[in-house]
Amino acid sequence: MNSLEISRTDDHTIRANGDETNLDDTKTDRMKHSLDKYEKLFGIDEESSNQPSTTRMELWSYYLYYNGNNGVGPANYSQTLFQSALNNAGWDPAITPIKTGNCTTGGCVIPWGYGTRSVSSVVLLANGICFSIMTIIFVVFGSVADYSNFGKWILLLLTVVGWAFQYGMIAITKPDQWPTAMVLYIISYISYGTTLVFYYSLFPRLARYMPHVRKAREEDLKDNKINQDEYDKIESMERNHISNISTVHASIGYVLVLALSLSVLIPLRGHLFANNLALCLTNSYWLVLGLPWFIFQQSRTGPPIPKGSSFWTIGLKQVYHAIREIRHLPRTFTYLLASFMLADGFNTTITLIFIIQNEVISFSFLQLSYLGLSQAATSTVSTFAFWYIQQYFGIRTKSMFIVTNVFSVLIPLYGVIGLWSDKVGYHRVYDFWIYNIVFGLFQAPYYAYSQTMMSEVTPRGYEGMFFGLFGITNRASSIIGPYVIQAIINNTNNNWMGFPFLFALCTFASILIWFVDVEKGREDCRRYVEERKVVHERQAITSTIPLPVQTQNDP
């Protein structure tokens, strides 16, 4: 693939690989208005400020944060405690007379308002509430992280909230505490999910300011030792490297914290408080490994919040502006739409399988830890393997991402088969061994490649705007699936009835991603940046031309 060559034939025309774009007065005025709006909302171009290079200690503390924030506590143990309390407070509607606590792997309902609601639908509803609130947080506050030092303090605040409510979850020991468990679970899961998005948004900047990437950009590229395409490959590979290594650390943390939990669960097997102690250990592990990031993170202060905007309004204005601008980048828009649907379907699939798994293993933290270890071990191996294969053969990010997408479709398809058979399709313990191993082998790199592919179709200098949208459409995107699936399950009292919808959603999203042309997307992004540079330069020239001095004799 030849590098994209951009040149200006005159003050009004940009040539990109032979194709000319004419910047007429109407288009220039529109871009000028958009550029003014962007600069007011998003501040200065990061390249124009003197930012420190990424240090080894900073990079390692970044990895350690994800090692600690591996999800075992808020995403696994907390949900299991919450669902266990629900299950013990409910009853099987097929058994009469009603007897609290008689639920097994069949239907299970709890009192809800003036009627009843299935336990699975309550868990899905709680997850839907989590993702809905996360979406609001990202829309309103996501962009604030780009200004001043707000990003550092937002991540710290959310992390502390996560630690506090995870420790609060330890107090859940009785079935009648399920409403309290629901509140604690929702808040702790929201803090967990939001910390991940604010954490992920840091990796493109860390990659850009790695010493060798900075040298390639500021010296080799300017001295024409490398072309733009070669530089893009250097930065892309570094992004993949940091993204994949951080994912490996999450897997390593997953293994270590589960092994740590076994030191409590095995000797205290059968003890009522053993599960709660395991949760305490996992949260303490996150606290110890999460603190270094806030100590060694280098200060890369952003611009102040622009005049006319506030802490509460800047995010809404940025999202509105980003949605307006995305029309100029059709391939970026297509990817955002597809990633929204895929993340929605896949995240909901994971939740539904986890609900069924908890019922099949009778909410055993010990069994859950063994299954988690199988997933974590294979995740660590697969992430290294995917990265090595990609680096050795020079495979593009999209190709690696598509491999993970195939299994994003097959996982809910296996659940669909469970509608007609109780031998396969998430009915037996061995199904979950298969699921956790397959998930570890082929889905661990999913999150790394999804965010790296987003960085491939994001205009340089506009990461804050487009990654803000990506945060909304990716990690916080499960706002359709949980509500649809909980309604289906509540009406049918059959967990497996949710899989057909999830299979269709994941399939359609994967097909959309298949048709995203990353190379043309990069060309769109470069043209987008270059056009706005031309307009910006014209503005600068115009602003320096002195106005004529009017005399008394002038009309």
Rosetta blueprint (number, residue, H / E / L):
1 M L
2 N L
3 S L
4 L L
5 E L
6 I E
7 S E
8 R E
9 T E
10 D E
11 D L
12 H L
13 T E
14 I E
15 R E
16 A E
17 N L
18 G L
19 D E
20 E E
21 T E
22 N E
23 L L
24 D L
25 D H
26 T H
27 K H
28 T H
29 D H
30 R H
31 M H
32 K H
33 H H
34 S H
35 L H
36 D H
37 K H
38 Y H
39 E H
40 K H
41 L H
42 F H
43 G L
44 I L
45 D L
46 E H
47 E H
48 S H
49 S L
50 N L
51 Q L
52 P L
53 S L
54 T L
55 T L
56 R H
57 M H
58 E H
59 L H
60 W H
61 S H
62 Y H
63 Y H
64 L H
65 Y H
66 Y H
67 N H
68 G H
69 N L
70 N L
71 G L
72 V H
73 G H
74 P H
75 A H
76 N H
77 Y H
78 S H
79 Q H
80 T H
81 L H
82 F H
83 Q H
84 S H
85 A H
86 L H
87 N H
88 N H
89 A H
90 G L
91 W E
92 D L
93 P L
94 A L
95 I L
96 T L
97 P L
98 I L
99 K L
100 T L
101 G L
102 N L
103 C L
104 T L
105 T L
106 G L
107 G L
108 C L
109 V E
110 I E
111 P E
112 W E
113 G L
114 Y L
115 G E
116 T E
117 R E
118 S E
119 V H
120 S H
121 S H
122 V H
123 V H
124 L H
125 L H
126 A H
127 N H
128 G H
129 I H
130 C H
131 F H
132 S H
133 I H
134 M H
135 T H
136 I H
137 I H
138 F H
139 V H
140 V H
141 F H
142 G H
143 S H
144 V H
145 A H
146 D H
147 Y L
148 S L
149 N L
150 F H
151 G H
152 K H
153 W H
154 I H
155 L H
156 L H
157 L H
158 L H
159 T H
160 V H
161 V H
162 G H
163 W H
164 A H
165 F H
166 Q H
167 Y H
168 G H
169 M H
170 I L
171 A L
172 I L
173 T L
174 K L
175 P H
176 D H
177 Q H
178 W H
179 P H
180 T H
181 A H
182 M H
183 V H
184 L H
185 Y H
186 I H
187 I H
188 S H
189 Y H
190 I H
191 S H
192 Y H
193 G H
194 T H
195 T H
196 L H
197 V H
198 F H
199 Y H
200 Y H
201 S L
202 L L
203 F H
204 P H
205 R H
206 L H
207 A H
208 R H
209 Y L
210 M L
211 P H
212 H H
213 V H
214 R H
215 K H
216 A H
217 R H
218 E H
219 E H
220 D H
221 L L
222 K L
223 D L
224 N L
225 K L
226 I L
227 N L
228 Q H
229 D H
230 E H
231 Y H
232 D H
233 K H
234 I H
235 E H
236 S H
237 M H
238 E H
239 R H
240 N H
241 H H
242 I H
243 S H
244 N H
245 I H
246 S H
247 T H
248 V H
249 H H
250 A H
251 S H
252 I H
253 G H
254 Y H
255 V H
256 L H
257 V H
258 L H
259 A H
260 L H
261 S H
262 L H
263 S H
264 V H
265 L H
266 I L
267 P L
268 L L
269 R L
270 G L
271 H L
272 L L
273 F L
274 A H
275 N H
276 N H
277 L H
278 A H
279 L H
280 C H
281 L H
282 T H
283 N H
284 S H
285 Y H
286 W H
287 L H
288 V H
289 L H
290 G H
291 L H
292 P H
293 W H
294 F H
295 I H
296 F H
297 Q L
298 Q L
299 S L
300 R L
301 T L
302 G L
303 P L
304 P L
305 I L
306 P L
307 K L
308 G L
309 S L
310 S L
311 F L
312 W L
313 T L
314 I H
315 G H
316 L H
317 K H
318 Q H
319 V H
320 Y H
321 H H
322 A H
323 I H
324 R H
325 E H
326 I H
327 R H
328 H H
329 L L
330 P H
331 R H
332 T H
333 F H
334 T H
335 Y H
336 L H
337 L H
338 A H
339 S H
340 F H
341 M H
342 L H
343 A H
344 D H
345 G H
346 F H
347 N H
348 T H
349 T H
350 I H
351 T H
352 L H
353 I H
354 F H
355 I H
356 I H
357 Q H
358 N H
359 E H
360 V H
361 I L
362 S L
363 F L
364 S L
365 F H
366 L H
367 Q H
368 L H
369 S H
370 Y H
371 L H
372 G H
373 L H
374 S H
375 Q H
376 A H
377 A H
378 T H
379 S H
380 T H
381 V H
382 S H
383 T H
384 F H
385 A H
386 F H
387 W H
388 Y H
389 I H
390 Q H
391 Q H
392 Y H
393 F H
394 G L
395 I L
396 R L
397 T H
398 K H
399 S H
400 M H
401 F H
402 I H
403 V H
404 T H
405 N H
406 V H
407 F H
408 S H
409 V H
410 L H
411 I H
412 P H
413 L H
414 Y H
415 G H
416 V H
417 I H
418 G L
419 L L
420 W L
421 S L
422 D L
423 K L
424 V L
425 G L
426 Y L
427 H L
428 R L
429 V H
430 Y H
431 D H
432 F H
433 W H
434 I H
435 Y H
436 N H
437 I H
438 V H
439 F H
440 G H
441 L H
442 F H
443 Q L
444 A H
445 P H
446 Y H
447 Y H
448 A H
449 Y H
450 S H
451 Q H
452 T H
453 M H
454 M H
455 S H
456 E H
457 V L
458 T L
459 P L
460 R L
461 G L
462 Y L
463 E H
464 G H
465 M H
466 F H
467 F H
468 G H
469 L H
470 F H
471 G H
472 I H
473 T H
474 N L
475 R L
476 A L
477 S L
478 S L
479 I L
480 I L
481 G H
482 P H
483 Y H
484 V H
485 I H
486 Q H
487 A H
488 I H
489 I H
490 N H
491 N H
492 T H
493 N L
494 N L
495 N H
496 W H
497 M H
498 G H
499 F H
500 P H
501 F H
502 L H
503 F H
504 A H
505 L H
506 C H
507 T H
508 F H
509 A H
510 S H
511 I H
512 L H
513 I H
514 W H
515 F L
516 V L
517 D L
518 V H
519 E H
520 K H
521 G H
522 R H
523 E H
524 D H
525 C H
526 R H
527 R H
528 Y H
529 V H
530 E H
531 E H
532 R H
533 K H
534 V H
535 V H
536 H H
537 E H
538 R H
539 Q H
540 A H
541 I H
542 T H
543 S H
544 T H
545 I L
546 P L
547 L L
548 P L
549 V L
550 Q L
551 T L
552 Q L
553 N L
554 D L
555 P L
